[in-house]
């Protein structure tokens, strides 16, 4: 997917969970590289106390590398969320990182999550490694 306006943020990864979700935004910066920002929505405080509603939305600072973007997501164990959308330019990288984390951290329960990530990243089922390997 080509960007029509390189400076505008785009959704790179959108994730859902019960009561909230995460969104990794990206925008092209000089030289064609990307800058990243994570948005999180935690709906549980608002369900418990209306006064807490203002604190349910959080946004990170912008970071300049893919490794930094992954660290932002890792704070929330992002691979356990339900993937809703993955930007076409990032599907392969996201699938590789999700697979690695799932097999390292959850080898016995990774299969269903890997299937979700394979679907969101539009890779064939043969691309999802077995948790037994």
C-alpha positions as a printed Julia matrix, in Angstrom:
133×3 Matrix{Float64}:
   0.0     0.0    0.0
   1.41    3.37  -0.96
   0.83    6.4    1.19
  -0.83    9.35  -0.56
   0.2    11.84   2.15
   3.37   10.65   3.86
   2.96   12.82   6.98
  -0.49   11.59   8.03
  -0.68    8.85  10.68
  -2.09    5.52   9.55
  -3.22    2.51  11.54
  -0.54   -0.16  11.27
  -1.92   -2.63  13.81
  -5.34   -2.61  15.45
  -5.98   -5.03  18.31
  -9.07   -5.75  20.39
  -9.64   -7.25  23.79
 -12.58   -7.44  26.1
 -13.02   -3.91  27.44
 -10.36   -2.2   25.35
  -7.79   -2.37  22.61
  -4.53   -1.14  21.17
  -3.67    0.68  18.0
  -0.18    1.2   16.61
  -0.05    4.25  14.38
   2.68    5.0   11.9
   3.62    7.93   9.74
   6.29    8.23   7.14
   9.05   10.64   8.01
  12.02   11.98   6.08
  13.93    9.42   4.08
  10.93    7.08   3.86
  11.36    5.65   7.35
   8.5     5.37   9.83
   7.7     6.89  13.21
   5.34    5.0   15.52
   2.87    5.83  18.27
   0.73    3.48  20.34
  -2.8     4.3   21.48
  -4.45    2.22  24.17
  -8.02    2.12  25.34
  -8.86    0.47  28.63
 -12.6     0.55  29.16
 -12.65   -1.21  32.53
 -12.12    1.9   34.73
 -15.02    3.66  33.02
 -17.26    0.67  33.68
 -16.37    0.76  37.36
 -16.41    4.51  37.97
 -17.61    7.28  35.66
 -14.98    9.66  37.07
 -12.26    7.38  35.73
 -13.49    7.67  32.14
 -10.93   10.33  31.25
  -8.06    8.0   32.11
  -9.08    5.16  29.8
  -7.36    6.52  26.69
  -3.57    6.7   26.6
  -1.17    7.61  23.85
   2.56    7.05  23.83
   5.21    9.38  22.58
   6.34    8.88  18.98
   9.27    6.5   18.54
  11.53    6.14  15.51
  12.31    2.43  15.22
  10.35   -0.78  14.77
  12.11   -2.24  17.83
  10.88    0.69  19.96
   7.35    0.27  18.59
   7.41   -3.4   19.56
   8.55   -2.49  23.08
   5.53   -0.18  23.39
   3.23   -3.03  22.36
   5.02   -5.59  24.54
   3.98   -3.68  27.66
   0.47   -4.98  26.97
   1.29   -8.54  25.82
  -0.15   -7.57  22.44
   0.05  -11.01  20.87
  -2.73  -12.2   23.21
  -5.11   -9.54  21.84
  -7.35  -10.24  18.86
  -5.82   -8.79  15.69
  -8.36   -6.71  13.76
  -6.19   -5.03  11.14
  -2.56   -5.16  10.04
  -1.24   -2.67   7.48
  -0.12   -4.37   4.26
   3.44   -3.0    4.53
   3.87   -4.55   7.98
   2.1    -7.92   7.7
   5.22  -10.05   7.33
   7.12   -8.3   10.14
   4.11   -8.41  12.46
   3.49  -12.09  11.78
   7.15  -12.95  12.44
   7.16  -11.02  15.73
   3.78  -12.38  16.87
   4.86  -15.94  16.07
   8.15  -15.59  17.91
   6.5   -14.18  21.03
   3.68  -16.71  21.08
   5.99  -19.69  20.7
   8.41  -18.38  23.33
   5.83  -17.35  25.92
   2.84  -19.61  25.26
   4.07  -22.7   23.36
   1.25  -25.01  24.45
  -1.58  -22.56  23.72
  -0.16  -20.73  20.71
  -2.06  -22.53  17.95
  -5.33  -20.6   18.08
  -3.56  -17.26  18.42
  -1.25  -18.13  15.53
  -4.28  -18.89  13.37
  -5.74  -15.46  14.19
  -2.46  -13.73  13.38
  -2.07  -15.68  10.13
  -5.54  -14.5    9.1
  -4.95  -10.87  10.06
  -1.56  -10.83   8.35
  -3.0   -12.71   5.36
  -0.46  -15.46   5.34
  -1.38  -19.06   4.55
  -1.85  -21.62   7.29
   1.37  -23.28   6.16
   3.25  -20.13   7.25
   2.27  -20.62  10.89
   4.9   -22.87  12.5
   3.79  -25.72  14.7
   4.12  -25.13  18.43
   5.75  -28.54  18.65
   8.84  -27.45  16.7
